[in-house]
Amino acid sequence: MRAAWTIGPCLTLLLSVGACGDEPPPSDSAGGSSGSSGGEASTGNPPPGATSDGTGTSIGSADGTSTGASTDDGDSSGPPPIHLDLGTIPDAPPPVCGGEGEGELSLSYIWIANSAQGTISKIDTATMVEEGRYQARPSNGDPSRTSVNLVGDVAVANRNGGVTKFWANPDDCVSSNGIPGIQTSTGPGDVLPWGQEDCMAWHTPLACSSNRPAAWTRGVFNEAECTFEDMDFWTACDSNVLLLDGETGVVEETIPIPGGFPFVYGGAADADGNFWGIDTGMGQLLRVDFNTLALEAWPLPPNWGYGITVDSIGRPWVCGGGGVSRFDLVTHTWDSAGGSGIGGCMTDGADLIWHGNDFGLLMGFNINTLAVDEQIQLPEYVHGVSVDFQGNVWGVSFAGSNAYRANPTTGAVDVYGGLIGAYTYSDMTGHALSTVGGGGIPTG
């Protein structure tokens, strides 16, 4: 349901954390051209000490020292972890809401697509335990981008067409498979067949050869219920940008991209609900106004771009290969730092945008100066980058089995090694959406 985004004063999300090179590794299975993805992504091997049984393990800090096993709540000196149904984000002012709503949040998960398996994994960001794995499409979905809304639910776009939403909170799941009670996956060992998963909210089939972007809008904050409502979902299907009703999955709006051969590779929403997309087919940055549905486009920077995100003051960024570029909303020009290539990026809601170069170095670029303020070395190249609500930076290996959690304060790196042909480089936790700024209305 389309609604202009508003948020009441009763919920403040104070979330902060502390954060690209040369020849890029192979691009994703579809490369940069239009058409469906070809072949099955290869699986990688976890580094020494990593597990594949649904738990995570520490592989040491940035200086090479071991920190031992890490399957607890993480660094005890940092902020407390956010768990399902906690109600508020630690250290944030408590909600002051009318009515009987409890203001529950389910934002302690990272959702990563197992492209080669056709599934997505739900991993607790504090414990690094995988708590569910779900089929993303009836078959041959090739899922990639995931997006998490502000109540913690996820939607995943399948490259071969189709978007699927899953509830994060088991209490929201509905018995729908004809068997009494709730049947739902509890981890990588019990992926339920299509049609048996009661925590699947909806699936919207889409007939397209490329369905990649995934971006929730914030929706409207209902103070009486102390929760977000009317959240919509942006995606793209070949040469059309689509807006889906977040509650039902129904396609509400279709916005054609004129001319040439567009290939919308990724997308993000600003705080006003506007869609920002990177069109690598025509080399342009796209913006669709949430209220008017007007589409605007500007050329990408000279060093091009691959990943996309929006920062805390509403500016879109593109990134790839160890470089980042920031779009000026007034002048419609770019400021860039670093090289070019592939890979995703994500802002921390404060001063940094995180991106990885081709040699596994996570770099935190200052969003104002473009200088590299922080660095964390990972064991391998990571294609997707995200930030969780504990302030950790996550990196997902390219078509591999590993997801890394890096603590920017200590440099400690933990690994979850149970993925299968993983590929995600979008807002996998919902943190970016929670801290994004309004994009305003570009003119000219």
N, C-alpha and C positions, 0 to 999 in steps of 0.2 A: 504494500500500500504506500503510495507516494505521499510524503508529508515533508514540509520544510523542517530542517533539523533544528531543534532547540534543546537546551539542557538547563535544568533548574539549578538553583544555588545549593541544593541539598547534596549534590554529589561532586566532589572534587577529586580527580585522580592525580595525585602527586607522584609521578613516576620518573625516575632518572637513573642513568647508568654512566659509567665512565668509558668505544671501538674496536694504491691498489696497484701491471708490470710489463710483461714482454709477450712472447708468443703464447697465445691462448691455447688451452687444451681443446679437444674436439667440442663442437657446439652440441646442443641437445639434438635429439633424434630427428628433428625436422629441420635442423640447420636454420638458415635465415630465409628460406624460401617458402612459398605457400604450398598448400597441399597437406595431406595427412602425414603423420610421423611414420617413418619406415623402420622396420626392424625392432627388435626387443633390446632394451638397454641391458648392458652387461652388469653383473653384480661384482662388487668389490670385496676385499677381505679386510676384516678389522685389524687394527694394529695390535701389537702384543699387549695383552692385558684386557683387551676389549671383549665384551661378551655378546652372544647372540641369543640369549634366553629371555630377553625382555627386561634386562637391567643394565645399568651403566657402570662404568669403572673409571677411576682416575688414571690418567696417563702422565701426571706430573705437571709442574708449573712451567712457566715460560723459560726459566733458567735451567731446566733439565732435571730439577730435583723431584723425586717422587713424593707424592702426597698420600699414597695409600689408596685403598678402596674408598669409593664415594658413592654409596647408595642411600645415604641419609638425606637430611634436609639441606645439605650444602654447608657453606661457610657460616659458622655460628656467629661470627663477628659482624656479618652483614644484616640487612633487614630480614625480618622473618618471612618465610615463604607464604605464598598465597595459595590456599587450598579451596577446593570446591565447597561452596556454601559458607565461606567465611563471613561474608556479608559486607566487609569493607576492606580496602587495601591497607595493609599495615602502615602506620604513621601518617595516614591521611585523616583529615577531619572526618568524624563520623557523619553519615547521612542524617539529616534532620528532615524526615519526610512525614507527610500526613498520611492518613489511612492506615491500613493494616499490612502494607507491603513490607517485606523483610530486606529488600535490596540485595538479594543474593547474587554473587558473582561466581563464574566458573572459569576463571582466567588463569589457571595454573597449568595449562597444557600447551604443547607445541604439536601441530598437526603436520605431518610430513607425508608426501605422496611416495608410495612405492610403485614407480611407473611400470617397472617390468612385471610386477605382480598384479597390477590393476587395483591396488588397495591404497588406503591411507592409514597411517598410524597415529594414535593418540598417546602422547608420552607426557607424563608428569614432569614439569620442568624442575621441580625441587628434588624428587626422589630418583628421576631418570628411569622410572619403571613404565613400560608400555602397558596401558590399561585397556586398550582396545585396538582392533584392526578391522577395517570395513571395506567391502567391495564398493568401488566407486561408480561402477556402471554394470549392466548385465553381463557384458563381455567386451574385450578389446577396447577398453576405455583409454588407456595410456594417460592416466591422470598426472597433472603437474602442479599447477598453482592452487594453493589453498588460501582462504581468507577467513579470519575469525572475527565475529561481531562482538559487541560490548556486553552481551550476556554469556559469551563463551562458546556459542555454537559455531560450527564451521560449515563452509561450502567449498566444494572442490570442483574445478573445471577439468574436464577430460579433453585432451587434445583432439580426439576423434569425435567429439561432439557430446554434449550433455553435462549438466550441472547437478550435483547432489549435495543436499544439506543433511548434516547429522547433529543431533542434540548432544551437548557435552554432559549435561546433568542427567543421570539415569532416571531421576524422578520425573523428568519431562517426557521420557520415552513412552510410547503408546503401543499396547498389544495390538498388532495388526496382521500377524501371520497365521491366524486361526488356531494358535496354540495358547492355552490359558497361561497367564503370567507374562513376564517380560523376558524375551530371549535376546541376548546381546553378547557381543564378543567381550572377552576379558583380557585379550592379549594376542600376540602373534600366533599362538598355537590353536586358536579356535575361531578362525575367520568363518562367519556364517555364510551359507549360500545366498545368492541374490534373492530377495523377497522374504528372507527369514529374519533379517536384522530389524528389531523393533526400535532401535535408536536412530534409524534413518527417518528423517522428517519428510523429505520429498525428493523426487528425481524428475528433472525436466529434460526430456530428450531434445537434442538440437541437431539438425541435419546440416553439418558443416564439416569442412576438411581441416579447419583450425579453430579450436575453441580454447583459448589460453588465459586471457586476463581474468582475475578474480578479485573483486573489491566490494566489501560491504560499505554501506553508508552508516552513519551513526544512528539515525532515526530520531525519535522524539523521547525525551525523558519524562516519564509519567511520575510525578511526585506523589500522587495518591498511592500508587502501587510500588513506588521506589524502584522502578526498573525501566529499561529502554524498550520502546515499541516502534512499530512502523519502520523497521529497518529494511532497506532495499538492497539489491545486489547487482553490481555492474559486471558485465562480461562482454565478450565480442565473439561473433560467429562470422568468420570470413570477413566480408566487407561491411558488416553491420555491428554497431555498438548496441547492446541490449541492456535493458533495465528490467530485472525480475522482482516480483513481489517476494520479500523475504519470508513471509509467512506461508505462502502457498507454492511458490516457484513459478507462478504464471508470468509469462512475458508481458510486461505492461507497456513497454515502449521499445520501438526499433528505430535507430538513427543511422541511416546510410552514410557511408564514407564515400564522398564523390571522387571520381577520377582514378585512373591507373589501376594498380594492383596492391591495395593496402594489405598489410599483414600485422595486425595488432598483437604485439608480443607480450605485453604486460600492462598492468594498470593499477591505479590507486585512486582513492577518493579523498578529497580534502574535507575539512570540517563542515563546509556548506553542502556536502553531498555531491559536488561536481566531480565528474570523472576525468582523470588524466591518464592518457594512454600513450605508449611508445609504439609507433608504426614504423617498423623496420623495412617494410616493403616499399614505402614511399619516402622514407627518411624524414619523418615529421613527428612532432609532439602534438597530441590531440587533447582538446578539452571539450567536454559536453556539459553544458549548464544544466544543473539538476531541475531547475524550475521551468526554463524556457525550452530546453532540449536543443538549443542552438549549439552547433559544432564549430569550433575554431581550430586552426592548425598553424604551426610554425615550424621552420626547418630545425632539424636536430643540429647539435654543435658539430664542428669539424671532426672531433674525435668520436662522433657518432654516439651510440649508447645501446644498452642491452637491458639492464635492470632499471626499475623506476620506483620512486617513493616520493612522499610529500613531507616536508619538515613541519616543525611546530609553529611556524608563522605562515604556512600555506604555500611555500614555494616548492614546485616540483623539481626533482633531481633525476638525472639519468646517470648510469655508471656502466663500467665494464673494463676488464683487463687491468685493474689497478688504477683507474682514473674515474673521477666524478665530475659532473657538470651541473651547475645550478642555474635555473631559469629565473630571470628577473620579470616579475609580474607587471612592472610599469613600462620598462623599455623593450621587453620581449627579446632580450639578448641573453647570451650565455657567458658564464664565468667557469673556467675549467681548470683542473689540476690533474696531473698524472697522465697515464697512457690511454689506450683503447683496447677493446676486446670484449669478452663476455663475462657474465657473473652478475649477481644481484647485490643490492645494498639496502640498508635500513637505518633510519635515524633513531636516536635514543630518546627523543623527546626533549632533549636539552641542547647541548652544544655540538654533538658529534653525529656524523653519518658514517656508518661502518661498512666496509667493503673489503673483499679479499683479492690479493693479486694471484698470479698464476703459480706461485710457489708456496701457497698456504699461509701467507702473512696477512692477518687481519689488521686493517689500518683504520683508525678513527680520525677522519678529516673534520677539522673545525668548520662548522657550517657558515661562519662569518669570514674567516681568513683563508679557508681552504688548505691551511697547513695541516700536516699529519701530527696530531697531538699525542696519539697513543698507538701502540702496536702490540700484537699478540701473535706468536708463531704457533701455527697448527701443524700436525704431522703431514698434511696433504692439502691440495687445492680443495676449496669448498666453493660450490656453485651458488648455493643459497645462503643468505645471511638474515638473521632475525634477532630481535632483542626480547627477553622475557620480562616479567613483572618483578623479578628479583634483581634486575640490573645486569644479568648475564647476557653475553653475546653468543649466539648459536651459529654454527656453520654446518651445512649439509654437503656431504661429498658428492661428486659428480657421477651419477649413475652407479653409485656404490652402496655400501652397507652401513656407513658411519655418519653419526651426527655428533658434533663436538659442542660442548658447553664451556665457554671461556669466561673466567671472572676477571674483569678489567682491573680490579683493585689489587688482586694477589697474583694474577697471571696464571693461576691454576687452570688446567684444562682437563675436563672429564669427557669420556666418550661413551656413546650408546652404539653398539655394533650389530643391531638386529634387523636392519633395514634391507630391502631387496630392490636393487636398481633405483635408488632414491633420486628424486629430482624435484626440488621445490625452491623457489627463490622469491616468495611473496611475503605478506604479513602473516606468518604462520602462527603467531601468538595472540594477535589483536592489540599488541602494545602500540604499534605505530598508529592505528586508528584512534586509540585512546588519547594520544598526545598530539595529533595532527592539528594544524591551524587552518583557518578559513582561507580559501583561495581568492576571494574577491572576484571582481569581474574585469578581466583584461580588456583593454580597449585599443582600437586602432588596427 
